[in-house]
């Protein structure tokens, strides 16, 4: 447990020197025992502390103070913020300030004076700095653009120091630290990552290489330090232990294999300072936060088993009509085996321990077609149960499902249908040879296996359990002589577990009488997800999807207590009681976590952004403190994470392969089988698409943006890719013949209403035949840009035509441009060459925002299609003088239409909407007026949530949003 000492204000700086600890709290420097060592005048807040023997160097925002135990010896002020202090010896101190200023303060006799100054060529904002001194002094600086600058100060008046830039972070770098030997450099920043860099030599500024990029923090990372004890008995410089603290109220420990521990305990928003202290009690980590607390804990152990993650391609099939097979249930039947049911009635097994894991079809039944998420496993009864939409439940032999020697599993029985509608849940009672089926009407149907001499065993419905709430049952637990149930409205009920001999006989010809609950109580605001028995056997603990837990007395149904489980827990999934501790698994946002609720400790987490609902968690020996396996489905892949804990030290999991942690806003093809997507999470993903094998494989990650990306365009003639996002970013990438993409140039687009420092963003882009780009921005401006000699050159157009963000853009005949904005307005421009962007006319296309525009050439005609937030699609006949409305369709989509694309080869349009419909529009010519009309030829239901964009190459269509899907159109 962390030890705490409360102080008067936030702890802003912590420094350990040998076994002595100094920390800054407002204008006061304190020792480890809490006594005041020094106090600055004027209320200055301490930001940096460095110690050398009896001397202290302390910095506030713009001032540096040199002091000892008797008081302040000398002070130096400046106009630049102080970022770093480093003692060279007892007579020399290096000070690094913002905007690349490095000062050398030396002692001349009894006086301290700033003797020399070195200025780098960086005039931008520097957020952090670190200094390493060996034969030479090396300064590392972190910029607001995510660059690391390495320089060697030249302490001569008006002499600029040579600096080398290295890109890595996607945003400001808040913390830098050199390892003691100087070869390794750690950095952290606004992009929530911790990165490790290696220098070729201490004397060389060139050749800094990024070794690792670690993800794990859920907020900005403020500071990072090396633990020097890591290399005490190890000569390998690549071995390290790094500690980082962040805005998520935690500190993380990392080694070369990734994250090894997470520690929480601060109550304030930020943990800003961190240090490592050695002593007689061992090595400790000291953290200070905004909660005015100084906390310590032992240095985390790094000898922990490594987890593994293995994505598997799901063998989905397309049966026409836009219905593609999807997973509906996942059950782990061991740490390395899983059973999967699909909505086409197929049941698969997969073994993750095989070198090349393969799916194996165990059952295919028309009776189970379109089954819901109802799948259960009972090892005690050797059964697997799968529910169907018809109300039937199929029971299979578990041994035959697990066996690799059997092709098709033994289908033993079919129960029901005993009710109308879906089988919403299946729950086994192993001790009583029973199974409970939940129906859509809030009832629970009890079936018991009846065995008679000379007759085959069968299943008989004994009881129908009902409650006054009438909500669908979501969890069932058998405890002692009672049966406890939770429903979708957060209620908990209890029923008797036993039934009379008459009920235990042959199946009655009449329907069993409904049996009412003995106890009915409201426990949660959302569905009840799990119920466990407390150690006293007189209390049950219930968990809700709202993140709360409650204790209920089983004798009278009284709610003893109800509380929110843990900070940030917004959806519980499963509960355990381990050594009187309550342990829960659940979700925070879209990521999976395991918490020890009694100790208020996060045990582990899995970053699974974009996951689909089917998942399962299996704890080792029913004890999640020992580890376990977590399996979930995402984008037709099944992911398995396995983890173990040793000596009570938590281990966070390494994220597996995926695409984006947030919505993909833009995508395009760069070859027939390779595409690229950009996301709100600032990353780009290059991936290959094999429509025949139905696989999408990630090939490369692009990480140079510092904010969400909203637009992408590919110039096939020049093999250049342009991407634009927030903060006026426009990046140019070179696409190699092998499909590998590399960054060529970056710029900040200047708008009409906003300058480059404003929070505007690039919202659309398209490549013109003449070899340049047309770019739309959120400040309503449209401009052109091109690459010249590794530099992006731009031409700013008139921004007064549009009335909102320019979200849609298309080209006609290679020299005309059509743009649409968030007010529903569409503008037409003549753009024959770079720098020539002439406005022609505009018209109101939609009542709400225009999200997509594209042009289809049919013979000598050009047809423009637009789509918008008003759920409509409009088709226009294109002319240079004006647009003629051919047709408006308002009922095809039931939500906003987010994108529109023309398919020249098939002479059709594609539209995609927030209702997850992908519609193919074909044309025909009217007999009377010879005007073309369009109709929906085919409608496909995409599996991508909140689709944002569509890309087309040949007969392959990519749909991107919260997930990426490839479809084939005929």
DRENBAKOL-807982 format. One line per field, with one value per residue (C-alpha): residue in one letter; x, z, y. Coordinates in steps of 0.02 Angstrom, whole numbers, plus 50000, padded with zeros to 5 digits. Each point is the difference from the previous one (the first is absolute). Example, Ala and Ser with C-alpha at 12.3 -4.5 7.8 and 13.67 -1.06 7.14 Angstrom:
2
resn = c(A,S)
px = c(50615,50069)
pz = c(50390,49967)
py = c(49775,50172)
# end
This chain:
970
resn = c(X,X,X,X,X,X,X,X,X,X,X,X,X,X,X,X,X,X,X,X,X,X,X,X,X,X,X,X,X,X,X,X,X,X,X,X,X,X,X,X,X,X,X,X,X,X,X,X,X,X,X,X,X,X,X,X,X,X,X,X,X,X,X,X,X,X,X,X,X,X,X,X,X,X,X,X,X,X,X,X,X,X,X,X,X,X,X,X,X,X,X,X,X,X,X,X,X,X,X,X,X,X,X,X,X,X,X,X,X,X,X,X,X,X,X,X,X,X,X,X,X,X,X,X,X,X,X,X,X,X,X,X,X,X,X,X,X,X,X,X,X,X,X,X,X,X,X,X,X,X,X,X,X,X,X,X,X,X,X,X,X,X,X,X,X,X,X,X,X,X,X,X,X,X,X,X,X,X,X,X,X,X,X,X,X,X,X,X,X,X,X,X,X,X,X,X,X,X,X,X,X,X,X,X,X,X,X,X,X,X,X,X,X,X,X,X,X,X,X,X,X,X,X,X,X,X,X,X,X,X,X,X,X,X,X,X,X,X,X,X,X,X,X,X,X,X,X,X,X,X,X,X,X,X,X,X,X,X,X,X,X,X,X,X,X,X,X,X,X,X,X,X,X,X,X,X,X,X,X,X,X,X,X,X,X,X,X,X,X,X,X,X,X,X,X,X,X,X,X,X,X,X,X,X,X,X,X,X,X,X,X,X,X,X,X,X,X,X,X,X,X,X,X,X,X,X,X,X,X,X,X,X,X,X,X,X,X,X,X,X,X,X,X,X,X,X,X,X,X,X,X,X,X,X,X,X,X,X,X,X,X,X,X,X,X,X,X,X,X,X,X,X,X,X,X,X,X,X,X,X,X,X,X,X,X,X,X,X,X,X,X,X,X,X,X,X,X,X,X,X,X,X,X,X,X,X,X,X,X,X,X,X,X,X,X,X,X,X,X,X,X,X,X,X,X,X,X,X,X,X,X,X,X,X,X,X,X,X,X,X,X,X,X,X,X,X,X,X,X,X,X,X,X,X,X,X,X,X,X,X,X,X,X,X,X,X,X,X,X,X,X,X,X,X,X,X,X,X,X,X,X,X,X,X,X,X,X,X,X,X,X,X,X,X,X,X,X,X,X,X,X,X,X,X,X,X,X,X,X,X,X,X,X,X,X,X,X,X,X,X,X,X,X,X,X,X,X,X,X,X,X,X,X,X,X,X,X,X,X,X,X,X,X,X,X,X,X,X,X,X,X,X,X,X,X,X,X,X,X,X,X,X,X,X,X,X,X,X,X,X,X,X,X,X,X,X,X,X,X,X,X,X,X,X,X,X,X,X,X,X,X,X,X,X,X,X,X,X,X,X,X,X,X,X,X,X,X,X,X,X,X,X,X,X,X,X,X,X,X,X,X,X,X,X,X,X,X,X,X,X,X,X,X,X,X,X,X,X,X,X,X,X,X,X,X,X,X,X,X,X,X,X,X,X,X,X,X,X,X,X,X,X,X,X,X,X,X,X,X,X,X,X,X,X,X,X,X,X,X,X,X,X,X,X,X,X,X,X,X,X,X,X,X,X,X,X,X,X,X,X,X,X,X,X,X,X,X,X,X,X,X,X,X,X,X,X,X,X,X,X,X,X,X,X,X,X,X,X,X,X,X,X,X,X,X,X,X,X,X,X,X,X,X,X,X,X,X,X,X,X,X,X,X,X,X,X,X,X,X,X,X,X,X,X,X,X,X,X,X,X,X,X,X,X,X,X,X,X,X,X,X,X,X,X,X,X,X,X,X,X,X,X,X,X,X,X,X,X,X,X,X,X,X,X,X,X,X,X,X,X,X,X,X,X,X,X,X,X,X,X,X,X,X,X,X,X,X,X,X,X,X,X,X,X,X,X,X,X,X,X,X,X,X,X,X,X,X,X,X,X,X,X,X,X,X,X,X,X,X,X,X,X,X,X,X,X,X,X,X,X,X,X,X,X,X,X,X,X,X,X,X,X,X,X,X,X,X,X,X,X,X,X,X,X,X,X,X,X,X,X,X,X,X,X,X,X,X,X,X,X,X,X,X,X,X,X,X,X,X,X,X,X,X,X,X,X,X,X,X,X,X,X,X,X,X,X,X,X,X,X,X,X,X,X,X,X,X,X,X,X,X,X,X,X,X,X,X,X,X,X,X,X,X,X,X,X,X,X,X,X)
px = c(50000,50055,50048,49939,50051,49883,50066,49930,50001,50040,50167,50083,50179,50085,50188,50097,50186,50079,49878,49937,49835,49952,49832,49919,49829,49952,50143,50067,50134,49977,50100,49935,49947,49890,50112,50027,50171,49977,49861,50000,49936,49861,49894,50096,49955,50147,50015,50177,50122,50179,50121,50190,50075,49939,49940,49824,49947,49816,49895,49832,49919,50131,50127,50144,50058,50159,49987,50064,49933,50036,49895,50004,50175,49958,49852,49986,49845,49959,49861,49997,49924,50124,49988,50151,50140,50159,50152,50167,50100,49996,50042,49901,49815,49914,49827,49890,49859,49862,50035,50166,50098,50139,50089,50158,50002,50172,50073,50135,50075,49853,49881,49890,49978,49927,50165,49951,49846,49965,49852,49937,49918,49830,49887,49841,49928,50107,49899,50133,50187,50131,50189,50133,50181,50145,50146,49879,49839,49850,49831,49839,49848,49818,49899,49815,50000,50060,50181,50154,50145,50177,50129,50170,50005,50128,50024,50053,49905,49883,50054,49863,50017,49982,49842,49936,49812,49915,49812,49900,49863,49833,49988,50099,50136,49976,50142,50179,50129,50172,50055,50152,50116,49928,49967,49812,49874,49820,49861,49814,49867,49827,49971,49996,50154,50168,50141,50179,50141,50179,50151,50139,50128,50008,50110,49887,49839,49956,49923,49867,49885,49831,50005,49828,49832,49894,49812,49908,49958,49824,50047,50147,50166,50090,50166,50116,50154,50124,50031,50189,49993,49955,50178,50093,50035,49968,50120,49870,49952,49838,49932,49903,49858,49902,49869,49873,49864,49848,49836,49907,50053,50121,50181,50051,50157,50076,50144,50058,49854,49866,49891,50031,49900,49871,49985,49861,49958,49998,49832,50041,49992,50188,50153,50130,50164,50088,50169,50092,50075,50121,50014,50017,49820,50037,49964,49840,49902,49948,49856,49922,49832,49870,49916,50140,50060,50172,49987,50127,49998,50131,50081,49894,50066,50040,50011,49824,49935,49964,49825,49963,49867,49948,49873,49911,49911,49818,49936,49845,49891,49882,49830,49940,49879,50133,50000,50175,50032,50043,50050,49861,50078,50174,50039,50173,50010,50177,50140,50040,49837,49839,49828,49921,49820,49945,49837,49995,49982,50180,50105,50191,50141,50176,50158,50119,50147,50020,50142,49878,49831,49855,49813,49909,49815,49910,49819,49895,49813,49855,49907,50133,50003,50019,50026,50016,50141,49956,50138,50044,50124,49987,50154,49914,49858,50114,49882,50001,49834,49955,49837,49899,49877,49863,50010,50093,50162,50123,50109,50167,50127,50143,50131,49955,50010,50174,50066,50107,49959,49816,49946,49820,49948,49870,49829,49916,49836,49892,49899,49840,49938,49916,49963,49989,50150,50188,50094,50073,50110,50051,50052,50052,49968,50134,49953,49817,50022,49898,50005,49908,49949,49958,49864,49969,49852,50091,49968,50123,49960,50070,50041,50060,50084,49891,50080,49896,50050,49988,49959,50104,50024,49904,49973,49839,49940,49963,49967,49977,50073,49930,50018,49896,50132,49979,50177,50115,50107,50186,50085,49957,50098,49962,50051,49955,49811,49960,50006,50047,49965,50038,49907,50026,49926,50122,49881,50051,49879,50012,49905,50001,50122,49909,49834,49874,50000,49849,50097,50146,49898,49955,49969,49825,49881,49950,50106,50081,49928,50108,50099,50026,50160,50030,50104,49994,50110,50069,50191,50068,49954,50051,49997,50064,50154,50057,49962,50121,49985,50091,50110,49865,49876,49863,50036,50011,50102,49922,50081,49916,50041,49994,50163,49920,50001,49873,49986,49832,49948,49940,49882,49888,50059,50061,50132,50140,50105,50019,50151,50094,50136,50155,50044,49976,49905,49850,49947,50029,50001,50043,50029,50114,50028,50182,50064,49857,50051,49874,50079,49908,50028,49919,50021,50055,49948,50044,50146,49994,50062,50015,49989,50026,49857,50040,50180,49948,50136,50000,50070,50009,49924,49979,49993,49869,49928,49868,49956,49835,49889,50036,50138,50044,50120,50067,50097,50135,49926,49857,50125,50034,50142,50097,49963,49888,49948,49893,49929,49903,49947,50042,49991,49984,50149,49999,50128,50063,50102,50077,50087,50069,50046,50147,50026,49846,50075,49873,50048,49913,49977,50084,49873,49983,49985,49857,49965,49943,49954,49872,49891,50081,49953,50081,50064,50057,50082,50183,50004,49883,50029,50068,49910,50030,49885,50019,49912,49948,50137,50129,50069,49997,49996,50062,49919,49981,49829,49976,49816,50016,50072,49892,50148,50057,50179,50085,50168,50060,49954,50018,50024,50053,49835,49976,49810,49853,50008,49845,50054,50109,50032,50116,50088,50031,50102,50129,49978,49967,49878,49931,49917,49925,49936,49981,50112,50012,50108,50033,50126,50072,50054,50098,49932,50136,49983,49993,49856,50105,49955,50123,49975,50065,49936,49884,49919,49868,49864,49959,49817,49907,49910,50128,50187,50115,49984,49811,49911,49942,50021,50014,49834,50010,50126,50008,50137,49984,50061,50125,50097,49942,49874,49842,49971,49846,50009,49887,50012,49901,50151,50060,50181,50121,50163,50142,50171,50151,50176,49948,49895,49811,49950,49823,49885,49862,49830,49853,49919,49838,49902,49965,49901,50076,50138,50040,49971,49976,50100,50001,50073,49915,50093,50166,49988,49837,49976,49837,50002,49864,49990,49912,49862,49944,50073,50095,50123,50076,50176,50108,50175,50103,50170,50082,49959,49851,49840,49856,49826,49858,49836,49919,49834,49913,50010,49935,49902,50139,50185,50068,50109,50048,50010,50064,49982,49959,50033,49873,50041,50012,49897,50067,49885,50034,49937,49992,49950,49967,49949,49817,50005,49974,50098,49989,50051,50043,50041,50166,50030,50126,49859,49897,49930,49835,49916,49957,49938,49997,49982,49951,49949,50143,50101,49926,50143,50126,50086,50186,50086,49969,50115,49988,50054,50049,50024,49825,49919,49919,50009,50029,49927,50032,49908,49999,49864,50142,49922,50107,49890,50048,49909,49979,49932,49870,49934,49821,49901,49909,50123,50160,50061,50097,49930,50084,49934,50070,50069,50068,50005,50135,50005,50177,50073,50092,49926,49975,50070,50093,50065,50007,50144,49982,50126,49927,49867,50072,49921,50075,49885,50089,49936,50013,50080,50046,49910,50034,49854,49987,49870,49946)
pz = c(50000,49968,50149,50002,50080,49979,49963,49967,49810,49844,49997,49845,50013,50080,50008,50083,50038,50074,50141,50024,49926,49953,49930,49949,50066,49936,50049,50133,49989,50127,50056,50008,50182,49949,50076,49903,49921,49902,49955,49850,50018,49894,49993,49854,49959,49993,49839,49997,50134,49981,50140,50010,50172,50108,49854,49931,49833,49998,49861,49995,49837,49941,50143,50058,50181,50071,50186,50145,50173,50054,49864,49823,49937,49831,49881,49811,49904,49816,49874,49952,50099,50094,49941,50074,50127,50004,50112,49911,50159,50158,49902,49838,49960,49830,49979,49849,49959,49872,49819,50002,50121,50102,50140,50096,50177,50083,50167,49991,50171,50118,49863,49882,49827,49832,49907,49831,49891,49856,49882,49886,49833,50074,50018,50033,50167,50101,50128,50085,50010,50072,50017,50003,50042,49962,49895,49915,50060,49896,50010,49943,49970,49966,49885,49983,49835,50079,49944,50105,49975,50045,50014,50076,50077,49930,50145,49899,49987,49848,49942,49944,50057,49870,50030,49919,49992,50021,49978,50102,50112,49936,50107,50130,50096,50186,50073,49953,50097,49961,50074,50112,49863,49875,49858,50032,50001,50059,49947,50037,49944,49948,49891,50158,49949,50079,49874,50019,49887,49980,49950,49893,50119,50134,49889,49847,49975,49844,50000,50136,49973,50080,50080,50082,50002,50150,50016,50164,50077,49971,50012,49972,50070,50098,50055,49977,50094,49987,50147,50017,50094,49838,49935,50164,49959,49814,49870,49861,49965,49915,50167,50094,50121,49968,50110,49931,50084,49916,50006,50028,50185,49980,49971,49882,50000,49835,49943,49825,49982,50045,50147,50159,50134,50032,50168,50051,50162,49971,50013,49899,49812,49966,50058,49942,50082,50027,50066,50056,50174,50068,50183,50134,49966,49816,49847,50001,49875,50062,49916,50030,49937,49995,50153,50108,50043,49990,49978,49996,49953,49965,49830,49892,49964,49818,50000,49935,49867,49835,49927,49819,49880,49847,49873,49895,49835,50020,49851,49968,49849,49896,49962,49895,50038,50094,50146,50052,50137,50167,50171,50128,50143,50068,50142,50061,50040,50065,50001,49817,49924,49955,49929,49881,49938,49851,49942,49857,50125,49983,50150,49991,50117,49995,50093,50030,50049,49824,49900,49861,50087,49893,50016,50003,49955,50132,49952,49862,50023,49917,50166,50077,49857,50065,50180,50130,50123,50103,50024,50160,50053,50145,50032,50144,49887,49847,49896,49887,49972,49858,49987,49844,49941,49995,50189,49979,50089,49930,50119,49944,50075,50066,49975,49817,49979,50078,49910,49845,49947,49972,49851,50055,50182,50069,50002,50151,50031,49944,50138,49958,49928,50166,49963,49857,49956,50025,50130,50091,50121,50054,50179,50065,50174,50005,50169,49955,49817,49946,49878,50002,49840,49998,49881,49930,50115,50167,50048,50043,49942,50106,49909,50091,49923,50032,49996,50009,49988,49826,49926,49923,50110,49954,50061,50085,50038,50187,50041,49930,50113,49986,50088,50013,49904,49837,49940,49906,50116,49976,50134,50102,50148,50107,50182,50133,49990,49908,49822,49974,49839,49934,49860,49869,50111,50144,50109,50100,50040,50094,49974,50086,49921,50046,49930,50054,49951,49892,49904,49989,49911,49819,49893,50028,49856,50065,50014,50172,50109,50011,50161,50080,50077,50187,50002,49875,50026,49894,50009,49845,49874,49855,49970,50133,49930,50134,50175,50122,50178,50139,50119,50136,49885,50060,49878,49812,49904,49838,49861,49875,49828,50075,50091,50172,50123,50135,50148,50030,50153,49934,50148,49977,49841,50085,49905,50127,49898,49823,49931,49843,49983,49944,49915,49813,50005,49890,49955,50108,49919,50131,50187,50106,50187,50033,50179,50053,49867,49867,49828,49843,49813,49889,49880,50005,49835,49876,50095,50114,50181,50156,50168,50179,50068,50183,49979,49869,49885,49813,49965,49811,49843,49817,49868,49880,49917,49871,50075,49962,50143,50007,50127,50146,50147,50086,50162,50051,50137,50009,50073,49889,50119,49927,49821,49864,49818,49914,49826,49893,49821,49892,49812,49959,50110,50165,50125,50150,50141,50135,50153,50169,50160,50110,50179,49992,49872,49867,49817,49866,49833,49839,49871,49856,49816,49952,49890,50093,50178,49939,49849,49828,49911,49829,49891,49822,49891,49949,49894,49949,50162,50119,50088,50135,50135,50120,50166,50139,50104,49888,49922,49823,49956,49839,49972,49867,49941,49931,49957,49942,50167,50091,50099,50048,50066,50075,49916,50066,50127,49960,50156,49951,50027,50165,49996,49923,49811,49896,49817,49884,49812,49887,49845,49902,49864,50123,50130,50133,50144,50088,50172,50097,50176,50146,50041,49814,49962,49823,49978,49839,49991,49866,49948,49947,49868,50139,50084,50142,50044,50064,50054,49878,50063,50124,50006,50087,49879,50012,49993,49967,50166,50107,50011,50024,50189,50000,50034,49820,49911,49827,49967,49817,49859,49822,49869,49832,49832,49987,50149,50147,50142,50041,50187,50100,50179,50150,49986,49834,49890,49849,49942,49887,50052,49913,50039,49931,50047,50159,50056,49997,49911,50021,49921,50108,49918,50047,50155,49995,49886,50121,50161,50095,50005,49826,50030,49822,49841,49824,49829,49829,49835,50090,50014,50091,50187,50097,50189,50132,50176,50166,49958,49851,49872,49845,49905,49827,49956,49845,50041,49840,50086,50168,50072,49885,50098,49925,50077,49874,50095,50153,50046,50153,49984,50171,50145,50117,49974,49838,50046,49830,49816,49849,49810,49883,49813,49892,49817,49975,50154,50172,50147,50171,50156,50172,50170,50165,50181,49948,49952,49816,49840,49851,49819,49890,49817,49989,49888,50009,50018,50134,50075,49950,50132,49927,50153,50190,50106,50182,50066,49954,50156,50174,50069,49937,49838,50037,49832,49813,49870,49811,49923,49820,49947,50051,49964,50170,50165,50177,50154,50182,50152,50188,49989,49942,49828,49844,49847,49817,49884,49816,49864,49864,49868,50006,49841,49988,50047,49976,50173,50103,50163,50134,50105,50139,49917,50156,50187,50112,50189,50053,50165,50027,50135,49957,49821,49949,49824,49851,49881,49837,49889,49865,50082,50176,50120,50166,50136,50144,50166,50167,49908,49820,49885,49822,49888,49824,49882,49834)
py = c(50000,50178,50105,50179,50164,50148,50174,50171,50001,49897,49910,50074,49933,49849,49969,49860,50021,49844,49958,50177,50058,50179,50051,50163,50050,50173,50118,49879,49866,49861,49849,49822,50023,50148,50134,50162,50016,50162,50120,50116,50177,50072,49843,49921,49819,49880,49900,49927,49941,49937,49958,49993,49966,50146,50106,50010,50073,50045,50076,50085,50052,50126,50004,49890,50000,49925,49961,49897,49963,50179,50080,50067,50039,50074,50023,50020,50057,49996,50019,49815,49856,49889,49819,49910,50020,49894,50016,49969,50016,50105,50157,49978,49986,49980,50079,49962,50121,50002,50052,49906,50110,49913,50094,49957,50069,49995,50051,50134,50018,50023,50061,49901,50071,49949,49993,49926,49975,49882,50019,49861,50035,49949,50151,49901,49947,49878,49903,49893,49971,49883,50012,49864,50038,49884,50061,50117,50080,49945,50085,49917,50110,49954,50113,50034,49904,49837,50017,49959,50121,49946,50138,50035,50174,50121,50121,50149,50161,50007,49826,49880,49820,49865,49896,49840,49965,49832,49973,49877,50068,50063,50156,50096,49907,50032,49897,49949,49902,49927,49834,50011,49933,50126,49878,49986,50142,49986,50119,50020,50120,50053,49845,49890,49901,49966,49981,49938,50061,49939,50103,49927,50077,50133,50108,49994,50098,49902,49828,50013,49850,49967,49828,49988,50088,49950,50024,49980,50168,50064,50185,50117,49940,50136,49926,49852,49937,49856,49884,49992,49834,49912,50003,49973,49818,50005,50066,49994,50180,49947,49939,50132,50035,50159,50082,50124,50102,50075,50092,49835,50003,49855,49957,49859,49893,49942,49891,49952,49878,50127,50045,49901,50092,50136,50087,50117,50088,50187,50085,50155,50016,49997,49906,50126,49948,49834,49944,49843,49992,49870,49958,49867,49944,49973,50104,50100,50103,50173,50092,50171,50058,50137,49922,50074,49824,49922,49811,49860,49816,49866,49995,49882,49826,49967,49808,49971,49881,50085,49986,49965,50059,49902,50067,49869,50027,49948,49896,50104,49965,50106,49925,50145,50140,50094,49877,49949,49874,50075,49934,49992,49903,49962,49878,49951,49814,50013,50125,49965,49935,50089,49959,50126,50006,50105,50076,49872,49858,49938,49950,50004,49956,50070,49955,50145,49890,49931,50073,50048,50013,49942,50013,49834,49988,49897,50023,50078,49997,50089,49994,50112,50126,50179,49946,50139,50022,49845,49873,49907,49865,49877,49893,49909,49944,49982,50109,50151,50089,50120,50096,50041,50131,49868,49972,49836,49957,49873,49900,49927,49881,50107,49863,49983,50189,50005,49847,50024,49823,50039,50105,50037,50013,49879,50084,49919,50091,50144,50085,50091,50107,50036,50183,50122,50104,49993,49902,50151,49904,49825,49958,49828,49930,49865,49927,49971,49946,50150,50143,50167,50089,50186,50057,50176,50028,49999,49818,49863,49822,49859,49837,49843,49849,49847,49827,49839,49817,49931,50169,50137,50151,50156,50177,50050,50176,50006,50180,50175,50134,50176,50167,50156,50099,49905,50041,49880,49894,50038,49893,49844,49931,49847,50020,49872,49971,50162,50059,50183,50094,50173,50085,50135,50137,49971,49898,49847,49857,49836,49839,49831,49882,49838,49941,49868,49816,50031,50130,49879,49867,49979,50151,50068,50018,50171,50155,50018,50135,50158,50011,50170,50062,49991,50160,50143,50152,50144,50004,50090,50134,49887,49812,49881,49911,49879,49934,49918,49939,50091,49896,50005,49907,50116,50141,50009,50129,50062,50101,50114,50063,50176,49960,49978,49855,49961,49881,49913,49900,49831,49976,50152,50086,50158,50099,50016,50121,50065,50092,50048,49870,50093,50162,49984,49834,50032,49822,49847,49829,49868,49989,49888,49984,49954,49992,50115,50126,50049,49989,50058,49997,50129,50142,50181,50076,49861,49923,49847,50013,49894,50089,49947,50104,49970,50060,50130,49934,49979,49827,50001,50074,49956,50137,49931,50156,49961,49829,49918,49942,49810,49966,49887,50004,49843,50021,49876,49889,50126,50123,50152,50049,49852,50051,49935,50012,50131,49969,50122,50024,50152,50027,49813,49960,49907,50065,49903,50079,49891,50068,49948,50090,49954,50055,50110,50119,50055,49987,50099,49917,50050,50060,49878,50035,50114,50149,50156,50039,50127,50036,49992,50163,49975,49858,49971,49868,50021,49842,49861,49904,50131,50142,50129,50069,50146,50019,50117,49918,50092,49840,49935,49816,49922,49831,49868,49939,49825,49988,49818,49943,50128,50069,50174,50006,50152,50036,50169,50134,50185,50106,50176,50092,50090,50005,49908,49974,50040,49996,49896,50004,49901,50069,49842,50086,50065,49861,50130,49987,50154,49995,50143,50021,50117,50146,50044,49848,49942,49859,49929,49818,49909,49829,49879,49865,49871,50091,50070,50179,50130,50180,50132,50168,50085,50172,50102,50056,50185,50042,50160,50017,49911,50016,49851,50009,49980,49836,49972,49835,49925,49912,49943,49978,49936,49976,50090,49937,50143,49932,50105,49989,50097,50010,50050,50064,50023,50191,49988,50034,49901,50003,49907,49918,49908,49927,50094,49951,49907,50147,50022,50160,50067,50129,50074,50026,50109,49926,50100,49884,49859,50021,49855,49870,49931,49813,49934,50024,49927,50038,50011,49979,50021,50191,50038,49978,49976,50030,49977,50069,49972,50124,49894,50121,49938,50110,49974,50062,50004,49942,49969,50017,50025,50171,50026,49970,50100,49997,49963,49977,49922,49917,49927,49811,49945,50072,49945,49967,49929,49851,49927,50048,49905,50001,49856,50014,49907,50023,50188,50039,50040,49959,50075,49910,50083,49932,50086,50001,50019,49812,50041,49966,50118,49968,50150,50025,50092,50151,50141,50126,49915,49840,49920,49890,49830,49909,50008,49842,50025,49829,49884,50038,50018,50104,50127,49950,50018,49971,49978,49923,49972,49833,50040,49818,49950,50170,50007,50096,49936,50082,49957,50066,50002,49866,49883,49977,49995,50029,49973,50122,49954,50115,49988,50120,50061,49968,50167,50137,49895,50052,49876,49933,49895,49856,49892,49844,49917,50036,49928,50008,50045,49941,50166,50109,50185,49989,50157,49970,49883,49959,49903,49909,49886,49893,50016,50125,50056,50066,50089,50065,49913,49855,49963,49879,49943,49952,49937,50074,49925)
# end
